[in-house]
């Protein structure tokens, strides 16, 4: 019995070793936080523009103000025509209104509570009036757990961002890969200005949808793209893009083994994480080390070859590679997950 038990333990150890070869953990295609490294400690100094202290997944500023304050009414809504985002809904003071991918419009439901609601104050429904030319029937309200009536547009709960301080600010755009300025029809304000997100978003699936009409140079429509695929860039060669045709990047200060992220807090505003993508929703990329990273800040992030993946807020349309070489630490990636153009 003792010999059998020892052999069994040896086999179990070998099985665990096999599962952890690529990134320390591939069991279940998931790399839980804590088991494969942790983010930089809260308050750690920034390095090359990343590592801004601990991140909550809601954007920095959570709890820095407004705690316990009553939801502020929106008043007369207006529409701001942004050169970068197209038509964006604002409140009566010109502050941008946002929607959260983890909410649902059908039935309307907010999943932003606690610290999240401190960073993203809810917009009260009382007294809200639709913008000129916008169908008033799109406006509604939900009753939150604390009794607050929150404004909805086409079912999507509306929020402000605590770091927006003046009209025209859109610092919340793309935070955590889940927060987006709201268009007048309740959809995400599209980078191309169109605001069209596809049928999945209209049905309240809560995912990002096809935000772009065109997939960039040689790309075709974004609706035709897989969750992650390959684009031939005239300068960089073959690089990975997301379902909207936006360039995917790696951060040199991250680590694949043990799996760690050095991009937290405010860094994520500029470098939103790539949300998990099913293997069968990829095309042309390596599936080696293709696992979900459960970050210590609670955000789930896709990896290739065990390296965490990001997009860049400075890329405004498919085909942009404005993040290439930023700070000497950010680079587009090849289909195998290698940094393209990084110094040897």
Phi, psi and omega per residue, in radians:
X1 nan -0.726 -3.124
X2 -1.123 -0.742 3.124
X3 -1.088 -0.755 3.136
X4 -1.076 -0.721 -3.111
X5 -1.141 -0.713 3.115
X6 -1.118 -0.712 3.116
X7 -1.129 -0.701 3.135
X8 -1.088 -0.740 3.129
X9 -1.126 -0.658 3.131
X10 -1.131 -0.741 3.114
X11 -1.120 -0.695 3.126
X12 -1.108 -0.729 3.122
X13 -1.103 -0.694 3.122
X14 -1.128 -0.680 3.136
X15 -1.129 -0.739 3.113
X16 -1.104 -0.735 3.127
X17 -1.054 -0.722 3.138
X18 -1.112 -0.650 -3.125
X19 -1.261 -0.402 -3.045
X20 -1.825 0.171 -3.052
X21 -1.115 -0.815 -2.978
X22 -1.237 -0.899 -3.126
X23 -2.374 0.330 -3.096
X24 1.641 -0.393 3.107
X25 -2.927 2.048 3.003
X26 -2.160 0.010 -3.118
X27 -1.019 2.168 -3.131
X28 1.246 0.278 -3.116
X29 0.956 0.609 -3.116
X30 -2.476 2.447 3.111
X31 -2.059 1.670 -3.040
X32 -1.136 2.576 3.065
X33 -1.065 2.446 3.106
X34 1.649 -0.626 -3.114
X35 -1.466 -0.353 -3.135
X36 -2.296 0.744 3.052
X37 1.753 2.872 -3.110
X38 -2.304 2.863 3.116
X39 -1.231 2.955 3.068
X40 -1.010 2.498 -3.099
X41 -1.022 2.625 3.110
X42 -0.995 2.329 3.104
X43 1.475 0.042 3.123
X44 -1.150 2.572 -3.105
X45 -1.149 2.608 3.141
X46 -1.284 2.591 3.078
X47 -2.242 2.045 3.111
X48 0.906 0.676 3.035
X49 1.516 0.065 3.088
X50 -2.227 2.969 -3.128
X51 1.289 1.041 -3.063
X52 -1.599 0.531 -3.084
X53 1.656 -2.994 -3.056
X54 -1.249 2.524 3.116
X55 -1.959 2.487 3.137
X56 -1.686 -0.168 -3.039
X57 1.545 -0.087 -3.129
X58 -1.926 -0.055 -3.020
X59 1.733 2.499 -3.115
X60 -1.153 2.718 -3.110
X61 1.903 -0.146 3.125
X62 -1.059 2.227 3.101
X63 1.427 0.045 -3.101
X64 -1.481 -0.130 3.125
X65 3.131 2.811 3.044
X66 1.400 0.101 -3.111
X67 -1.161 2.192 3.105
X68 1.409 -0.074 -3.133
X69 -1.284 2.577 3.116
X70 -1.195 2.598 3.113
X71 -1.074 2.352 -3.089
X72 -1.525 2.289 3.132
X73 -1.100 2.704 3.142
X74 -1.477 -0.524 -3.075
X75 1.212 -2.551 3.133
X76 -1.338 1.914 3.120
X77 -1.216 2.682 3.099
X78 -2.380 2.939 3.103
X79 -2.081 2.159 3.115
X80 -1.797 2.248 -3.136
X81 -1.612 1.638 -3.114
X82 -1.431 2.373 3.112
X83 -1.148 -0.499 -3.091
X84 -1.608 -0.616 -3.002
X85 -1.993 -0.057 -3.080
X86 1.419 -2.533 -3.072
X87 -1.447 2.192 -3.075
X88 -2.193 2.377 3.124
X89 -1.433 2.395 3.069
X90 -2.232 2.844 3.045
X91 -1.458 -2.995 -3.062
X92 -1.178 -0.280 3.110
X93 -1.711 0.072 3.117
X94 1.485 0.144 3.134
X95 -1.442 2.417 -3.081
X96 -1.130 2.436 3.017
X97 -1.768 2.477 -3.063
X98 -2.144 2.825 3.008
X99 -2.245 2.769 -2.981
X100 -2.077 2.180 -3.089
X101 -1.049 -0.445 -3.099
X102 -1.482 -0.086 2.972
X103 -1.374 3.009 3.040
X104 -2.302 2.530 3.133
X105 -1.675 -0.256 -3.043
X106 -2.544 1.591 0.039
X107 -1.356 2.672 3.128
X108 -1.078 2.226 -3.108
X109 -2.691 2.370 3.068
X110 -1.697 2.347 3.049
X111 -2.009 0.436 3.110
X112 -1.968 1.816 -3.119
X113 -2.281 3.025 3.037
X114 0.996 -2.245 -3.113
X115 -1.054 -0.577 3.115
X116 -1.020 -0.771 -3.102
X117 -1.269 -0.259 3.034
X118 -1.344 -0.691 3.107
X119 -1.352 -0.501 -3.098
X120 -2.194 1.370 -3.106
X121 -1.017 2.369 -3.135
X122 -1.251 2.670 3.105
X123 -1.707 2.072 -3.129
X124 -1.193 2.496 -3.109
X125 -1.408 -0.436 -3.066
X126 -1.019 2.189 3.063
X127 1.384 0.001 -3.139
X128 -1.218 2.355 3.132
X129 -2.155 2.448 -3.073
X130 -1.188 2.658 3.052
X131 -1.129 2.743 3.099
X132 -1.028 2.330 3.100
X133 1.430 0.023 3.131
X134 -1.830 2.365 -3.104
X135 -1.063 2.044 -3.110
X136 -1.098 -0.415 -3.109
X137 -1.203 -0.256 3.104
X138 -1.309 -0.327 -3.091
X139 -1.538 2.451 3.131
X140 -2.709 -2.827 3.138
X141 -2.690 2.748 2.993
X142 -2.220 2.716 3.070
X143 -1.787 2.054 -3.124
X144 -1.358 2.977 -3.089
X145 -1.029 -0.528 -3.128
X146 -1.547 0.099 3.113
X147 1.612 -0.134 3.124
X148 -1.140 2.379 3.028
X149 -1.565 1.999 -3.087
X150 -1.798 2.362 3.132
X151 -1.155 2.423 2.995
X152 -2.176 2.625 3.008
X153 -2.185 2.054 -3.034
X154 0.913 0.633 3.088
X155 1.603 -0.280 -3.084
X156 -1.514 2.133 3.072
X157 -1.043 2.504 -3.089
X158 -1.877 2.515 -3.124
X159 -2.403 2.815 2.873
X160 -1.845 2.991 3.065
X161 -2.024 2.302 -3.007
X162 -1.091 -0.406 -3.113
X163 -1.560 -0.136 3.000
X164 -1.380 2.115 -3.063
X165 -2.028 -0.212 -3.108
X166 -2.590 2.813 3.101
X167 -0.966 2.404 -3.139
X168 1.663 -0.250 3.080
X169 -1.237 2.347 3.037
X170 -2.375 0.831 -3.095
X171 -1.194 -0.268 3.127
X172 -1.495 -0.142 -3.071
X173 -1.085 2.067 3.061
X174 1.428 0.062 -3.117
X175 -1.033 2.238 3.129
X176 1.130 0.142 -3.091
X177 1.209 0.245 -3.059
X178 -2.320 -0.155 -3.109
X179 -1.960 2.295 -3.085
X180 -2.501 2.530 3.034
X181 -1.028 2.535 -3.090
X182 -1.622 2.367 3.010
X183 -1.464 2.882 -3.094
X184 -1.039 -0.401 3.141
X185 -1.651 0.151 3.123
X186 1.559 -0.192 3.103
X187 -1.351 3.059 3.079
X188 -1.270 2.428 3.019
X189 -1.142 2.069 -3.024
X190 -1.406 2.555 3.109
X191 -1.064 -0.498 3.126
X192 -1.498 -0.092 3.141
X193 1.563 0.019 -3.055
X194 -1.540 -0.578 3.126
X195 1.319 0.176 -3.092
X196 -1.609 2.137 -3.048
X197 -1.970 -0.093 3.122
X198 1.652 2.898 -3.012
X199 -1.137 -0.581 -3.088
X200 -1.046 -0.699 -3.130
X201 -1.264 -0.642 3.137
X202 -1.058 -0.546 -3.111
X203 -1.502 0.019 3.074
X204 1.441 0.482 3.133
X205 -1.199 -0.378 3.076
X206 1.427 0.109 3.086
X207 -1.786 -3.141 -2.864
X208 -1.322 -0.424 3.099
X209 1.237 -3.033 3.124
X210 -1.674 1.685 -2.995
X211 -1.406 -0.298 -3.070
X212 -2.005 2.572 3.100
X213 -1.437 -0.527 -3.098
X214 -2.167 2.558 -3.075
X215 -1.626 0.310 3.106
X216 1.515 -2.966 -3.052
X217 -1.053 2.062 3.109
X218 1.204 0.307 -2.979
X219 -1.662 -0.609 -2.980
X220 1.412 -3.001 -3.076
X221 -1.331 2.579 -3.119
X222 -1.109 -0.495 3.136
X223 -1.101 -0.364 -3.132
X224 -1.535 -0.184 -3.045
X225 -1.438 2.562 3.018
X226 -1.287 2.982 3.135
X227 -0.989 -0.694 2.974
X228 -2.395 2.302 -3.124
X229 -2.587 -2.983 -3.048
X230 -2.083 2.387 3.074
X231 -2.151 2.488 3.092
X232 -1.567 1.855 3.119
X233 -1.541 2.386 -3.077
X234 -1.101 -0.426 -3.118
X235 -1.804 -0.630 -3.012
X236 -1.759 -0.232 -3.079
X237 1.493 -2.571 -3.108
X238 -1.345 2.107 3.120
X239 -2.305 2.766 -3.123
X240 -1.490 2.435 3.072
X241 -2.263 2.764 3.106
X242 -1.543 -3.007 -3.045
X243 -1.177 -0.291 3.084
X244 -1.678 0.102 3.138
X245 1.426 0.177 -3.104
X246 -1.518 2.451 -3.086
X247 -1.084 2.437 3.121
X248 -1.811 2.419 -3.042
X249 -2.180 2.842 2.970
X250 -2.105 2.688 3.123
X251 -1.929 2.149 -3.041
X252 -1.071 -0.458 -3.094
X253 -1.502 -0.057 2.987
X254 -1.298 3.029 3.115
X255 -2.392 2.443 3.094
X256 -1.606 -0.517 3.128
X257 -2.584 1.936 -0.099
X258 -1.201 2.620 -3.070
X259 -1.208 2.077 -3.137
X260 -2.453 2.722 3.031
X261 -2.082 2.376 3.058
X262 -1.845 0.074 -3.140
X263 -1.893 1.814 -3.118
X264 -2.362 2.952 3.048
X265 0.983 -2.191 -3.072
X266 -1.110 -0.463 3.104
X267 -0.968 -0.646 -3.090
X268 -1.221 -0.278 3.069
X269 -1.219 -0.623 3.125
X270 -1.552 -0.467 -3.056
X271 -2.260 1.310 3.135
X272 -1.057 2.501 3.132
X273 -1.240 2.690 2.979
X274 -1.494 2.075 -3.130
X275 -1.167 2.762 -3.125
X276 -0.974 2.430 3.130
X277 -2.200 2.275 3.125
X278 -1.088 2.556 -3.131
X279 -1.021 -0.626 -3.124
X280 -1.353 0.022 3.071
X281 -1.923 0.529 3.094
X282 -2.110 2.793 3.124
X283 -2.590 2.060 3.012
X284 1.460 0.048 -3.109
X285 -1.859 2.780 3.098
X286 -1.275 2.430 3.081
X287 -1.798 0.228 3.039
X288 -1.234 2.268 -3.135
X289 1.055 0.527 -3.119
X290 -1.550 1.556 -3.064
X291 -2.315 2.841 3.042
X292 -1.571 2.244 3.111
X293 -1.667 2.011 3.019
X294 -1.448 1.644 -3.079
X295 -1.131 2.660 3.094
X296 -1.045 -0.391 3.111
X297 -1.481 0.084 3.061
X298 1.625 -0.132 -3.132
X299 -1.479 2.403 3.076
X300 -1.604 2.307 -3.021
X301 -2.317 2.384 3.108
X302 -1.349 2.577 3.057
X303 -2.252 2.715 2.919
X304 -2.211 2.290 -3.061
X305 0.945 0.561 3.097
X306 1.287 0.089 3.133
X307 -1.652 2.237 3.091
X308 -1.054 2.500 -3.072
X309 -1.958 2.564 -3.118
X310 -2.437 2.832 2.848
X311 -1.971 3.103 -3.080
X312 -2.133 2.210 -3.128
X313 -1.108 -0.370 3.128
X314 -1.368 -0.173 3.017
X315 -1.471 2.073 -3.025
X316 -1.744 -0.298 -3.130
X317 -2.628 2.782 3.087
X318 -0.952 2.406 -3.120
X319 1.733 -0.322 3.099
X320 -1.216 2.485 3.055
X321 -2.329 0.761 -3.085
X322 -1.186 -0.287 3.126
X323 -1.472 -0.158 -3.065
X324 -1.093 2.099 3.066
X325 1.380 0.079 -3.113
X326 -1.020 2.241 3.128
X327 1.116 0.143 -3.079
X328 1.174 0.315 -3.058
X329 -2.333 -0.186 -3.097
X330 -1.999 2.279 -3.082
X331 -2.524 2.525 2.978
X332 -1.072 2.777 -3.079
X333 -2.071 2.663 3.085
X334 -1.415 2.959 3.103
X335 -1.009 -0.385 3.118
X336 -1.571 0.000 3.136
X337 1.557 0.125 3.130
X338 -1.424 2.613 3.079
X339 -1.282 2.199 -3.113
X340 -1.519 2.193 3.062
X341 1.425 0.079 3.121
X342 -1.299 2.568 3.105
X343 -1.026 2.521 3.131
X344 -1.267 nan nan
